[in-house]
Amino acid sequence: PTGYLVLNPDGSLTLGANAPAGTYTLTYTICEKLNPSNCSSNTVTVTVGVPVIDAVTETTASVNGNTGGTTAALTANDTLNGNPVVIGTSAGQVTLTAVSVPAGLTLNANGTVTVAANTPAGTYDVQYTICEVTNPGNCDTVISKVVVGAAVIDAVTETTASVNGNTGGTTAALTANDTLNGNPVVIGTSAGQVTLTAVSVPAGLTLNADGTVTVASNTAAGTYDVEYTICEVTNLGNCDTVISKVVVGAAVIDAVTETTASVNGNTGGTMAALTANDTLNGNPVVIGTSAGQVTLTAVSVPTGLTLNANGTVTVAANTPAGTYDVEYTICEVTNPGNCDTVISKVVVTAGTLVANADTIGSVTAGNTPQTLPVNVFDNDTKNGTALVPSDVNLTTTTADPTGYLVLNPDGSLTLGANAPAGTYTLTYTICEKLNPTNCSSNTVSVTVGVPVIDAVTETTTSVNGNTGGTTAALTANDTLNGNPVVIGTSAGQITLTGVSVPAGLTLNADGTVTVAPNTAAGTYDVQYTICEVTNPTNCDTVISKVVVTAGTLVANADTIGSVTAG
């Protein structure tokens, strides 16, 4: 009745495919062809057994748990009646039923297992049952092994771009080229991400949670080893450790050549800091010993100058004028080898030397040289204060062409004897001994006036006109500049000229008057002029009195002795 057992015309029997287990019976009849009614019947019985069903334990090839994937069918080696099973719902096929499947794994209808992404590595037991569709009670259950592997995790050595150690800064992530299963890592706490753990981080550097490194300001230049570990969140034992290089660069240090404002070398002084425009990382330097500051070291400082700790230069008093080269070096405190050296110019000027003109009011020349009441140093200055004569050298630049006015080494002035009236000028120069080319010149002028010449009226003692004679000099009381005149032709002397001399009288060259014998008695006016030899127009005229007396006439008594008249 099932139709599985079929009697063929040749008497053979056919059991239909996928006949369920059981006993199958049919009745058949045979009849003689010669006597068709001569027949006989009986039964055929066949017992169909249950085929062997065999679910075989499988161990799959490893599936990457990071990306997930699907295994080959766990049923690949399962058999039904010695033949590979076919999963389905038809006769001769098998059904597949999951018994125990771990989380993250899915037993698919075709017998494969799908591993979800981010499934932890491990060997998972998947238990299933296969049952013959034809004989649903004919089943086999097995536990197969699904191998889930960890992804390849690779922490790659990085060498960062240089970070300025002066200002500090943050690098790119050291994990930028790190990979998990060939893909860039993502730092976090979720499946498919990685954790980041510092192993060794030098002082001054901080490994941040995002894989970047922060370099603190004023970190010394150098290449720093930063060691860290990345671990797969899904498989915390799946880690890789690496040492990356963080490059810290020195800041640019720049010592700039300065030319200072001038300092008066005579008084000395201190100028602004030579380091005023020096920079570290583009910022003005600060001299000190702390991180971010610079040290200052003198390389070459001329005598008379001192490079101070604050970068200023002190010029000692009495330093010769000139432009001095001061060489120094600044070095970063954080990186003592990061230095720059420069030569700056310190300008030292000479004192302000002023020779002022000297004008001497009218003086009168004398018969002897005289020292004038002025010293050229008296009104000269240096740096606005009274000149100290010992600080300078004094020279006569242009002498008085007449030679009467003479400048002495001590600054005093001498007017020569019997200098004619007039103005005498010379030019002098004072030069600093400290700076011999620092000089100042000016003039000295003196006006010599005409001395007073005075011819005084004289009345001579009487001269006997009978015998004649010579008077004392009429010029005896005449004066030149208050001094008795001297008649002559030399400077300081006078000339004598008769203007009106009566007959019988002679005005002699020495100022005396000779009265000729037999000159009538009387008082004679003798007019003469005296003129200064030095200043020939400086004259005076006077009339003096020459007294001539008569002879002393004596009439004596005459007594005649006795005579005889004749």
Long-range contacts (C-beta under 8 A, 24 or more apart in sequence): 4-48, 5-44, 5-46, 7-44, 13-44, 13-46, 15-46, 15-48, 17-91, 17-92, 18-91, 18-92, 18-134, 19-48, 19-134, 20-48, 20-134, 20-135, 21-48, 21-49, 21-50, 21-135, 21-138, 22-47, 22-48, 23-47, 23-48, 24-48, 50-132, 50-135, 50-138, 51-80, 51-81, 51-132, 51-135, 51-138, 52-79, 52-80, 52-81, 52-82, 53-78, 53-79, 53-80, 53-81, 53-85, 53-94, 53-130, 53-131, 53-132, 53-138, 53-139, 53-140, 54-78, 54-79, 54-80, 54-140, 55-128, 55-129, 55-130, 55-140, 55-141, 55-142, 56-142, 57-142, 57-143, 57-144, 57-145, 58-144, 58-145, 59-123, 59-144, 59-145, 59-147, 60-113, 60-144, 60-145, 60-146, 60-147, 61-147, 62-147, 62-148, 62-149, 63-115, 63-146, 63-147, 63-148, 63-149, 64-148, 64-149, 64-151, 64-181, 65-115, 65-117, 65-118, 65-119, 65-120, 65-121, 65-148, 65-149, 65-150, 65-151, 65-234, 65-235, 66-117, 66-118, 66-150, 66-151, 66-180, 66-181, 66-192, 66-232, 66-234, 67-117, 67-151, 67-181, 68-114, 68-115, 68-116, 68-117, 68-118, 68-119, 69-114, 69-115, 70-108, 70-112, 70-113, 70-114, 70-115, 71-112, 71-113, 71-114, 71-115, 71-146, 72-112, 73-110, 73-111, 73-112, 74-107, 74-111, 74-112, 74-113, 74-126, 74-128, 74-144, 74-146, 75-111, 75-128, 75-130, 76-111, 78-111, 78-130, 78-140, 78-142, 80-130, 80-132, 85-130, 87-111, 87-130, 88-133, 89-133, 90-133, 91-133, 91-134, 92-133, 92-134, 93-133, 94-130, 94-131, 94-132, 94-133, 95-130, 95-131, 95-133, 95-136, 96-128, 96-129, 96-130, 97-128, 97-129, 97-130, 97-131, 98-126, 98-127, 98-128, 99-127, 99-128, 99-129, 99-141, 100-125, 100-126, 100-127, 100-143, 101-126, 101-127, 101-128, 102-126, 104-148, 105-146, 113-146, 115-146, 115-148, 117-191, 117-192, 118-191, 118-192, 118-234, 119-148, 119-234, 120-148, 120-234, 120-235, 121-148, 121-149, 121-150, 121-234, 121-235, 121-238, 122-148, 123-147, 123-148, 124-148, 150-232, 150-234, 150-235, 150-237, 150-238, 151-180, 151-181, 151-232, 151-235, 151-238, 152-179, 152-180, 152-181, 152-182, 153-178, 153-179, 153-180, 153-181, 153-185, 153-194, 153-230, 153-231, 153-232, 153-238, 153-239, 153-240, 154-178, 154-179, 154-180, 154-240, 155-228, 155-229, 155-230, 155-240, 155-241, 155-242, 156-242, 157-242, 157-243, 157-244, 157-245, 158-244, 158-245, 159-223, 159-244, 159-245, 159-247, 160-213, 160-244, 160-245, 160-246, 160-247, 161-247, 162-247, 162-248, 162-249, 163-215, 163-246, 163-247, 163-248, 163-249, 164-248, 164-249, 164-251, 164-281, 165-215, 165-217, 165-218, 165-219, 165-220, 165-221, 165-248, 165-249, 165-250, 165-251, 165-334, 165-335, 166-217, 166-218, 166-250, 166-251, 166-280, 166-281, 166-292, 166-332, 166-334, 167-217, 167-251, 167-281, 168-214, 168-215, 168-216, 168-217, 168-218, 168-219, 169-214, 169-215, 170-208, 170-212, 170-213, 170-214, 170-215, 171-212, 171-213, 171-214, 171-215, 171-246, 172-212, 173-210, 173-211, 173-212, 174-207, 174-211, 174-212, 174-213, 174-226, 174-228, 174-244, 174-246, 175-211, 175-230, 176-211, 178-211, 178-230, 178-240, 178-242, 180-230, 180-232, 185-230, 187-211, 187-230, 188-233, 189-233, 190-233, 191-233, 191-234, 192-233, 192-234, 193-233, 194-230, 194-231, 194-232, 194-233, 195-230, 195-231, 195-233, 195-236, 196-228, 196-229, 196-230, 197-228, 197-229, 197-230, 197-231, 198-226, 198-227, 198-228, 199-227, 199-228, 199-229, 199-241, 200-225, 200-226, 200-227, 200-243, 201-226, 201-227, 201-228, 202-226, 205-246, 213-246, 215-246, 215-248, 217-291, 217-292, 218-291, 218-292, 218-334, 219-248, 219-334, 220-248, 220-334, 220-335, 221-248, 221-249, 221-250, 221-334, 221-335, 221-338, 222-248, 223-247, 223-248, 224-248, 250-332, 250-334, 250-335, 250-337, 250-338, 251-280, 251-281, 251-332, 251-335, 251-338, 252-279, 252-280, 252-281, 252-282, 253-278, 253-279, 253-280, 253-281, 253-285, 253-294, 253-330, 253-331, 253-332, 253-338, 253-339, 253-340, 254-278, 254-279, 254-280, 254-340, 255-328, 255-329, 255-330, 255-340, 255-341, 255-342, 256-342, 257-342, 257-343, 257-344, 257-345, 258-344, 258-345, 259-323, 259-344, 259-345, 259-347, 260-313, 260-344, 260-345, 260-346, 260-347, 261-347, 262-347, 262-348, 262-349, 263-315, 263-346, 263-347, 263-348, 263-349, 264-348, 264-349, 264-350, 264-351, 264-352, 264-383, 265-304, 265-315, 265-317, 265-318, 265-319, 265-320, 265-321, 265-322, 265-348, 265-349, 265-350, 265-351, 265-434, 265-435, 266-317, 266-318, 266-350, 266-351, 266-382, 266-383, 266-432, 266-434, 267-317, 267-351, 267-383, 268-314, 268-315, 268-316, 268-317, 268-318, 268-319, 269-314, 269-315, 270-308, 270-312, 270-313, 270-314, 270-315, 271-312, 271-313, 271-315, 271-346, 272-312, 273-310, 273-311, 273-312, 274-307, 274-311, 274-312, 274-313, 274-326, 274-328, 274-344, 274-346, 275-311, 275-330, 276-311, 278-330, 278-340, 278-342, 280-330, 280-332, 285-330, 287-311, 287-330, 288-333, 289-333, 290-333, 291-333, 291-334, 292-333, 292-334, 293-333, 294-330, 294-331, 294-332, 294-333, 295-330, 295-331, 295-333, 295-336, 296-328, 296-329, 296-330, 297-328, 297-329, 297-330, 297-331, 298-326, 298-327, 298-328, 299-327, 299-328, 299-329, 299-341, 300-325, 300-326, 300-327, 300-343, 301-326, 301-327, 301-328, 302-326, 305-346, 313-346, 315-346, 315-348, 318-434, 319-348, 319-434, 320-348, 320-350, 320-434, 320-435, 321-348, 321-349, 321-350, 321-434, 321-435, 321-438, 322-348, 323-347, 323-348, 324-348, 350-432, 350-434, 350-435, 350-437, 350-438, 351-382, 351-383, 351-432, 351-434, 351-435, 351-438, 352-381, 352-382, 352-383, 352-384, 353-380, 353-381, 353-382, 353-387, 353-392, 353-430, 353-431, 353-432, 353-438, 353-439, 353-440, 354-380, 354-381, 354-382, 354-440, 355-380, 355-428, 355-429, 355-430, 355-440, 355-441, 355-442, 356-380, 356-381, 356-442, 357-442, 357-443, 357-444, 357-445, 358-413, 358-442, 358-443, 358-444, 358-445, 359-444, 359-445, 359-446, 360-413, 360-444, 360-445, 360-446, 360-447, 361-447, 362-447, 362-448, 362-449, 363-415, 363-446, 363-447, 363-448, 363-449, 364-448, 364-449, 364-450, 364-451, 364-481, 365-404, 365-415, 365-416, 365-417, 365-418, 365-419, 365-420, 365-421, 365-448, 365-451, 365-481, 365-534, 366-417, 366-418, 366-481, 367-417, 367-418, 367-481, 367-483, 367-492, 368-417, 369-414, 369-415, 369-416, 369-417, 370-414, 370-415, 370-417, 371-412, 371-413, 371-414, 371-415, 372-412, 372-413, 372-414, 372-415, 372-446, 374-413, 374-444, 375-410, 375-411, 375-412, 375-413, 376-407, 376-411, 376-413, 376-428, 376-444, 377-411, 377-430, 378-411, 380-430, 380-440, 382-432, 387-430, 391-432, 391-433, 391-434, 392-430, 392-431, 392-432, 392-433, 393-430, 393-431, 393-433, 393-436, 394-428, 394-429, 394-430, 395-428, 395-429, 395-431, 396-426, 396-427, 396-428, 396-429, 397-427, 397-428, 397-429, 397-441, 398-426, 398-427, 399-426, 400-424, 400-425, 400-426, 404-448, 405-444, 405-446, 407-444, 413-444, 413-446, 415-446, 415-448, 417-491, 417-492, 418-491, 418-492, 418-534, 419-448, 419-534, 420-448, 420-534, 420-535, 421-448, 421-449, 421-450, 421-534, 421-535, 421-538, 422-447, 422-448, 423-447, 423-448, 424-448, 450-532, 450-535, 450-538, 451-480, 451-481, 451-532, 451-535, 451-538, 452-479, 452-480, 452-481, 452-482, 453-478, 453-479, 453-480, 453-481, 453-485, 453-494, 453-530, 453-531, 453-532, 453-538, 453-539, 453-540, 454-478, 454-479, 454-480, 454-540, 455-528, 455-529, 455-530, 455-540, 455-541, 455-542, 456-542, 457-542, 457-543, 457-544, 457-545, 458-544, 458-545, 459-523, 459-544, 459-545, 459-547, 460-513, 460-544, 460-545, 460-546, 460-547, 461-547, 462-547, 462-548, 462-549, 463-515, 463-546, 463-547, 463-548, 463-549, 464-548, 464-549, 464-550, 464-551, 464-552, 465-504, 465-515, 465-517, 465-518, 465-519, 465-520, 465-521, 465-522, 465-548, 465-549, 465-550, 465-551, 466-517, 466-518, 466-550, 466-551, 467-517, 467-551, 468-514, 468-515, 468-516, 468-517, 468-518, 468-519, 469-514, 469-515, 470-508, 470-512, 470-513, 470-514, 470-515, 471-512, 471-513, 471-514, 471-515, 471-546, 472-512, 473-510, 473-511, 473-512, 474-507, 474-511, 474-512, 474-513, 474-526, 474-528, 474-544, 475-511, 475-530, 476-511, 478-511, 478-530, 478-540, 478-542, 480-530, 480-532, 485-530, 487-511, 487-530, 488-533, 489-533, 490-533, 491-533, 491-534, 492-533, 492-534, 493-533, 494-530, 494-531, 494-532, 494-533, 495-530, 495-531, 495-533, 495-536, 496-528, 496-529, 496-530, 497-528, 497-529, 497-530, 497-531, 498-526, 498-527, 498-528, 499-527, 499-528, 499-529, 499-541, 500-525, 500-526, 500-527, 500-543, 501-526, 501-527, 501-528, 502-526, 502-546, 504-548, 505-546, 513-546, 515-546, 515-548, 519-548, 520-548, 520-550, 521-548, 521-549, 521-550, 522-548, 523-547, 523-548, 524-548
